[in-house]
Amino acid sequence: MKGIVITGASSGIGRALALEYAQKGVAMGLIGRDPARLEETARACRAKHAQVQTHVVDVTDRAGMENFLMRFDSICPIEVLVANAGVSGGGIGAAARAMFAINIDGVLNTIDPVIPLMMKRGRGQIAMMGSLAGYRGLASAPAYAASKGFVKLYGEGLRGALETHGIQVSVINPGFVKSRITDANDFAMPFFMTAEKAARIIVQGLQKNRARISFPWPMAFGSWLLAALPVCLSDFIVRKLPKKS
Ligand SMILES: NC(=O)c1ccc[n+]([C@@H]2O[C@H](COP(=O)([O-])OP(=O)(O)OC[C@H]3O[C@@H](n4cnc5c(N)ncnc54)[C@H](OP(=O)(O)O)[C@@H]3O)[C@@H](O)[C@H]2O)c1
């Protein structure tokens, strides 16, 4: 049995990833907060002959995450771990801290308990969900961009630090993908794609052990360029981007 754990599997990209991975011979650990939506994903994965365990837990609950991950791993060693759960928004101050708790601490609560287990086995794959929004500070969403910037830099660093232990680390940086996050956006989203298409791109990238899985490419190039421009120029562009509600 191939053990795969995905956080944020109750919706959007996480749900589509679960379905993309679901097949005979796969044991899945699916994590989310909404029991009904999580169970719906599990049902769809079981229909594709995967074995599925669901766990309703908030990724900010460090002990709760560790308990589930250790228990799952003792039954079926985790080969692929996808730290996908996250929230978006435009807040600062307390709202920014709440977002960091999910998008940063939540990722650490997902990967920290599993890294030593994978190190002991000398193999494993970790995928961390960043965003093209994490390439540069964004006035439209300072906390979201910062949280995804953390994921990008930490993931890229971990990749080098863990490769000698046989662990592959990739950072996923999508543009605009249909989900409950983008359902809340009231502005035009270039190169908008379905979660199913995003999941196919992500799984193909992970199978090739890509360091950065950034897509769609025109937006990935634009984000890279924005970060490379002198600040006076990129600030001018960033000020014109629509604000997240
Ligand atoms: N959609 C995009 O355009 C886009 C672009 C770049 C990056 N991303 C990233 O992709 C990831 C998935 O988001 P999505 O777009 O698929 O949005 P989504 O449909 O809102 O899904 C978010 C998932 O994360 C889970 N989640 C959120 N907070 C959680 C918490 N505290 N504890 C446990 N689970 C939690 C949700 O679970 P419940 O619903 O059960 O609460 C849900 O399953 C996020 O990290 C997001 O930042 C999305």
The ligand as a Gaussian input file, in Angstrom:
#p B3LYP/6-31G(d) Opt

LIG

0 1
 N       -7.411000      28.498000      -5.568000
 C       -6.365000      29.184000      -5.937000
 O       -6.421000      29.961000      -6.903000
 C       -5.061000      29.021000      -5.210000
 C       -3.917000      29.618000      -5.769000
 C       -2.700000      29.464000      -5.111000
 C       -2.637000      28.731000      -3.947000
 N       -3.763000      28.169000      -3.422000
 C       -3.635000      27.398000      -2.185000
 O       -4.214000      26.129000      -2.366000
 C       -4.568000      25.609000      -1.091000
 C       -5.970000      25.017000      -1.184000
 O       -6.906000      26.066000      -1.342000
 P       -8.145000      26.011000      -2.348000
 O       -7.927000      27.063000      -3.348000
 O       -8.394000      24.636000      -2.774000
 O       -9.300000      26.562000      -1.378000
 P      -10.516000      25.858000      -0.631000
 O      -11.463000      25.291000      -1.611000
 O      -11.015000      26.879000       0.317000
 O       -9.832000      24.679000       0.176000
 C       -9.066000      24.932000       1.322000
 C       -8.897000      23.640000       2.065000
 O       -8.067000      23.891000       3.205000
 C       -8.748000      23.442000       4.366000
 N       -8.435000      24.259000       5.520000
 C       -8.419000      25.606000       5.602000
 N       -8.085000      25.987000       6.842000
 C       -7.886000      24.848000       7.554000
 C       -7.521000      24.588000       8.886000
 N       -7.289000      25.575000       9.757000
 N       -7.408000      23.295000       9.276000
 C       -7.645000      22.280000       8.424000
 N       -7.987000      22.485000       7.128000
 C       -8.112000      23.747000       6.716000
 C      -10.228000      23.538000       4.040000
 O      -10.909000      22.657000       4.898000
 P      -12.439000      22.920000       5.353000
 O      -13.143000      23.445000       4.143000
 O      -12.880000      21.559000       5.758000
 O      -12.397000      23.919000       6.433000
 C      -10.220000      23.107000       2.587000
 O      -10.237000      21.716000       2.492000
 C       -4.425000      26.760000      -0.098000
 O       -3.217000      26.620000       0.614000
 C       -4.367000      27.974000      -1.006000
 O       -3.675000      29.036000      -0.400000
 C       -4.977000      28.298000      -4.027000

